[in-house]
């Protein structure tokens, strides 16, 4: 059972809160408007709190100190970004997810290391999938495989700041689907000789049971 704070109780937030609650999570929903909680319906068995989602006192009242996940799904990108920054940097919440409306802001979210869902449909389902998967790099699930997008962390390689795709795939039984340079200068579908650098954005397919071993390469 996980403790989840959902900021924003519109269509997406209320749907997400009910999905998480039905899945056994302890859920607290924050919204500026008390009227918004009517969206949750009568069967919601979590808690609600009227307030501003990036306000520290409000987050403390919602239980952020014992929180596993914060999902910021208001209709404002700036608000979601502020919630994500406060939750992750001030309170150290291990998994923070933000809804992103404007795709032009996507690179900024990636550079800040914020996990996000971008789109206008099926957003609640996408955020729910990320929460249940237990890690921030999750994109989708195919049977026993996870598709992950993450910034590459090579700090465990004792000063070596590059790695060949073939070496990474061989040693960890994964498949690198595509990558983009950390500065956005180039992107490619790699071959085994392609070289990856610290901070590159990587799209990879990994078996579920191998994710814990591979997580050292996923930049938090």
KEDOTOR-939346 format. One record per residue (C-alpha): residue in one letter; chain; y, z, x. Coordinates in steps of 0.1 Angstrom, whole numbers, padded with zeros to 4 digits. Each point is the difference from the previous one (the first is absolute). Example, Ala and Ser with C-alpha at 12.3 -4.5 7.8 and 13.67 -1.06 7.14 Angstrom:
+---------+--------+-------+-------+-------+
| residuo | cadena |     Y |     Z |     X |
+---------+--------+-------+-------+-------+
|       A |      A | -0045 |  0078 |  0123 |
|       S |      A |  0034 | -0007 |  0014 |
+---------+--------+-------+-------+-------+
***
This chain:
+---------+--------+-------+-------+-------+
| residuo | cadena |     Y |     Z |     X |
+---------+--------+-------+-------+-------+
|       X |      A |  0000 |  0000 |  0000 |
|       X |      A |  0034 | -0010 |  0014 |
|       X |      A |  0035 |  0013 | -0008 |
|       X |      A |  0023 | -0029 | -0008 |
|       X |      A |  0037 | -0002 | -0008 |
|       X |      A |  0012 | -0030 | -0020 |
|       X |      A |  0038 | -0007 |  0001 |
|       X |      A |  0011 | -0021 | -0029 |
|       X |      A | -0015 |  0001 | -0036 |
|       X |      A |  0007 | -0035 | -0012 |
|       X |      A | -0028 | -0024 | -0010 |
|       X |      A | -0015 |  0000 |  0035 |
|       X |      A |  0004 |  0037 |  0008 |
|       X |      A | -0014 |  0012 | -0033 |
|       X |      A | -0030 | -0024 |  0003 |
|       X |      A | -0006 |  0010 |  0035 |
|       X |      A |  0002 |  0037 | -0008 |
|       X |      A | -0025 | -0003 | -0028 |
|       X |      A | -0024 | -0020 |  0022 |
|       X |      A |  0001 |  0026 |  0027 |
|       X |      A | -0003 |  0029 | -0024 |
|       X |      A | -0030 | -0017 | -0017 |
|       X |      A | -0015 | -0004 |  0035 |
|       X |      A |  0001 |  0038 |  0006 |
|       X |      A |  0033 |  0003 |  0020 |
|       X |      A |  0025 |  0027 | -0005 |
|       X |      A |  0031 | -0019 | -0009 |
|       X |      A |  0037 |  0010 | -0003 |
|       X |      A |  0024 | -0026 | -0013 |
|       X |      A |  0037 |  0001 |  0009 |
|       X |      A |  0028 | -0018 | -0019 |
|       X |      A |  0037 |  0003 | -0005 |
|       X |      A | -0004 | -0002 | -0037 |
|       X |      A | -0021 |  0024 | -0020 |
|       X |      A | -0003 | -0027 | -0027 |
|       X |      A | -0020 | -0021 |  0024 |
|       X |      A | -0029 |  0023 | -0002 |
|       X |      A | -0008 | -0012 | -0035 |
|       X |      A | -0014 | -0031 |  0018 |
|       X |      A | -0029 |  0022 |  0012 |
|       X |      A | -0015 |  0004 | -0035 |
|       X |      A | -0017 |  0030 | -0014 |
|       X |      A | -0032 | -0001 |  0021 |
|       X |      A |  0017 |  0004 |  0034 |
|       X |      A | -0011 |  0033 |  0015 |
|       X |      A |  0022 |  0002 |  0030 |
|       X |      A |  0034 |  0016 |  0004 |
|       X |      A |  0035 | -0014 | -0003 |
|       X |      A |  0033 |  0009 |  0017 |
|       X |      A |  0035 | -0012 | -0008 |
|       X |      A |  0020 | -0007 |  0031 |
|       X |      A |  0009 | -0024 |  0028 |
|       X |      A | -0031 | -0012 |  0019 |
|       X |      A |  0016 |  0001 |  0035 |
|       X |      A |  0016 |  0035 | -0005 |
|       X |      A | -0018 |  0025 |  0023 |
|       X |      A |  0001 |  0029 | -0025 |
|       X |      A | -0015 | -0023 | -0027 |
|       X |      A | -0028 | -0011 |  0022 |
|       X |      A | -0007 |  0036 |  0010 |
|       X |      A | -0003 |  0010 | -0037 |
|       X |      A | -0023 | -0029 | -0005 |
|       X |      A | -0023 |  0013 |  0027 |
|       X |      A |  0008 | -0023 |  0029 |
|       X |      A | -0011 |  0026 |  0026 |
|       X |      A | -0037 | -0004 | -0013 |
|       X |      A |  0003 | -0036 | -0009 |
|       X |      A | -0024 | -0027 |  0012 |
|       X |      A |  0019 | -0031 | -0013 |
|       X |      A |  0035 | -0007 | -0013 |
|       X |      A |  0004 | -0033 | -0019 |
|       X |      A |  0036 | -0011 | -0006 |
|       X |      A |  0000 | -0025 | -0028 |
|       X |      A |  0035 |  0000 | -0015 |
|       X |      A |  0018 | -0032 | -0008 |
|       X |      A |  0023 |  0003 |  0029 |
|       X |      A | -0010 | -0010 |  0035 |
|       X |      A |  0026 |  0023 |  0017 |
|       X |      A | -0013 |  0030 | -0020 |
|       X |      A | -0036 | -0007 |  0009 |
|       X |      A |  0009 | -0004 |  0036 |
|       X |      A |  0019 |  0033 |  0001 |
|       X |      A | -0029 |  0018 | -0017 |
|       X |      A | -0025 | -0015 |  0025 |
|       X |      A |  0022 |  0011 |  0030 |
|       X |      A |  0005 |  0035 | -0013 |
|       X |      A | -0036 |  0005 | -0009 |
|       X |      A | -0014 | -0014 |  0033 |
|       X |      A |  0026 |  0011 |  0025 |
|       X |      A |  0012 |  0034 | -0013 |
|       X |      A | -0032 |  0012 | -0017 |
|       X |      A | -0027 | -0018 |  0020 |
|       X |      A | -0018 | -0013 | -0031 |
|       X |      A | -0030 | -0019 |  0015 |
|       X |      A |  0001 | -0030 | -0024 |
|       X |      A |  0032 | -0013 | -0016 |
|       X |      A |  0002 | -0032 | -0020 |
|       X |      A |  0031 | -0017 | -0013 |
|       X |      A |  0005 | -0027 | -0026 |
|       X |      A |  0020 | -0029 |  0013 |
|       X |      A |  0018 | -0024 | -0023 |
|       X |      A |  0019 | -0022 |  0024 |
|       X |      A | -0023 | -0018 |  0024 |
|       X |      A |  0029 | -0006 |  0023 |
|       X |      A | -0003 |  0037 |  0009 |
|       X |      A | -0037 | -0003 |  0010 |
|       X |      A |  0006 | -0003 |  0037 |
|       X |      A |  0022 |  0031 |  0000 |
|       X |      A | -0027 |  0020 | -0018 |
|       X |      A | -0026 | -0011 |  0026 |
|       X |      A |  0023 |  0008 |  0029 |
|       X |      A |  0005 |  0035 | -0014 |
|       X |      A | -0037 |  0004 | -0004 |
|       X |      A |  0001 |  0005 | -0038 |
|       X |      A | -0030 | -0009 | -0020 |
|       X |      A |  0011 | -0021 | -0030 |
|       X |      A | -0010 | -0021 | -0030 |
|       X |      A |  0021 | -0031 | -0007 |
|       X |      A |  0000 | -0017 | -0033 |
|       X |      A |  0007 |  0003 | -0037 |
|       X |      A | -0035 | -0001 | -0015 |
|       X |      A | -0031 |  0022 |  0006 |
|       X |      A |  0021 |  0023 |  0021 |
|       X |      A | -0016 |  0032 | -0014 |
|       X |      A | -0034 | -0014 |  0008 |
|       X |      A |  0010 | -0009 |  0035 |
|       X |      A |  0015 |  0034 |  0007 |
|       X |      A | -0030 |  0017 | -0016 |
|       X |      A | -0023 | -0019 |  0023 |
|       X |      A |  0020 |  0010 |  0031 |
|       X |      A | -0001 |  0037 | -0011 |
|       X |      A | -0037 |  0000 | -0006 |
|       X |      A | -0008 | -0019 |  0032 |
|       X |      A |  0015 |  0029 |  0020 |
|       X |      A |  0019 | -0020 |  0026 |
|       X |      A |  0033 | -0018 |  0001 |
|       X |      A | -0011 | -0034 |  0013 |
|       X |      A | -0022 | -0009 | -0030 |
|       X |      A |  0007 | -0033 | -0017 |
|       X |      A | -0032 | -0008 | -0019 |
|       X |      A | -0037 |  0008 | -0003 |
|       X |      A | -0029 | -0025 |  0001 |
|       X |      A | -0034 |  0017 | -0005 |
|       X |      A | -0006 |  0020 |  0032 |
|       X |      A |  0031 | -0014 |  0017 |
|       X |      A |  0037 |  0010 |  0001 |
|       X |      A |  0028 | -0024 |  0008 |
|       X |      A |  0026 |  0018 |  0020 |
|       X |      A |  0035 | -0008 |  0011 |
|       X |      A |  0015 |  0022 |  0028 |
|       X |      A |  0021 |  0001 |  0031 |
|       X |      A | -0023 |  0000 |  0030 |
|       X |      A | -0001 |  0032 |  0021 |
|       X |      A | -0014 | -0004 |  0035 |
|       X |      A |  0011 |  0034 |  0014 |
|       X |      A | -0036 |  0010 |  0003 |
|       X |      A | -0006 | -0027 |  0027 |
|       X |      A |  0014 |  0020 |  0029 |
|       X |      A |  0031 | -0021 |  0006 |
|       X |      A | -0015 | -0034 | -0009 |
|       X |      A |  0023 | -0014 | -0026 |
|       X |      A | -0020 | -0032 | -0009 |
|       X |      A | -0034 | -0007 | -0013 |
|       X |      A | -0018 | -0033 | -0007 |
|       X |      A | -0011 | -0006 | -0036 |
|       X |      A | -0036 | -0006 |  0012 |
|       X |      A | -0002 |  0033 |  0017 |
|       X |      A |  0013 |  0019 | -0030 |
|       X |      A | -0024 | -0018 | -0024 |
|       X |      A | -0030 |  0005 |  0023 |
|       X |      A |  0005 |  0037 |  0007 |
|       X |      A |  0008 |  0010 | -0036 |
|       X |      A | -0019 | -0026 | -0021 |
|       X |      A |  0031 | -0012 | -0019 |
|       X |      A |  0017 | -0033 | -0006 |
|       X |      A |  0036 | -0006 |  0008 |
|       X |      A |  0013 | -0024 | -0027 |
|       X |      A |  0036 | -0005 |  0011 |
|       X |      A |  0028 |  0016 |  0020 |
|       X |      A |  0037 |  0000 |  0004 |
|       X |      A |  0019 |  0010 |  0032 |
|       X |      A |  0018 |  0033 | -0004 |
|       X |      A |  0034 | -0016 |  0003 |
|       X |      A | -0009 | -0026 | -0026 |
|       X |      A |  0003 | -0029 |  0025 |
|       X |      A | -0034 | -0015 | -0007 |
|       X |      A | -0030 |  0002 | -0022 |
|       X |      A | -0035 | -0015 |  0003 |
|       X |      A | -0036 | -0001 | -0012 |
|       X |      A | -0016 |  0011 |  0033 |
|       X |      A | -0030 | -0011 |  0020 |
|       X |      A | -0020 |  0023 |  0022 |
|       X |      A |  0023 | -0007 |  0030 |
|       X |      A |  0032 |  0008 | -0019 |
|       X |      A |  0019 |  0030 |  0015 |
|       X |      A |  0013 |  0028 | -0021 |
|       X |      A |  0028 |  0023 |  0011 |
|       X |      A |  0011 |  0036 | -0008 |
|       X |      A |  0018 | -0001 | -0033 |
|       X |      A | -0013 | -0033 | -0013 |
|       X |      A | -0006 | -0002 | -0037 |
|       X |      A | -0037 | -0006 | -0006 |
|       X |      A | -0020 | -0011 | -0030 |
|       X |      A | -0036 |  0011 |  0004 |
|       X |      A | -0033 |  0003 | -0020 |
|       X |      A | -0019 |  0032 |  0008 |
|       X |      A | -0031 |  0016 | -0014 |
|       X |      A |  0007 |  0033 | -0019 |
|       X |      A | -0021 |  0022 |  0022 |
|       X |      A |  0016 | -0014 |  0032 |
|       X |      A |  0036 |  0008 | -0010 |
|       X |      A |  0001 |  0036 |  0014 |
|       X |      A | -0011 | -0014 |  0035 |
|       X |      A |  0025 | -0028 | -0002 |
|       X |      A |  0029 |  0021 | -0012 |
|       X |      A |  0012 |  0007 |  0035 |
|       X |      A |  0013 | -0036 |  0000 |
|       X |      A |  0020 |  0005 | -0032 |
|       X |      A |  0036 |  0011 |  0007 |
|       X |      A |  0010 |  0029 | -0022 |
+---------+--------+-------+-------+-------+
***
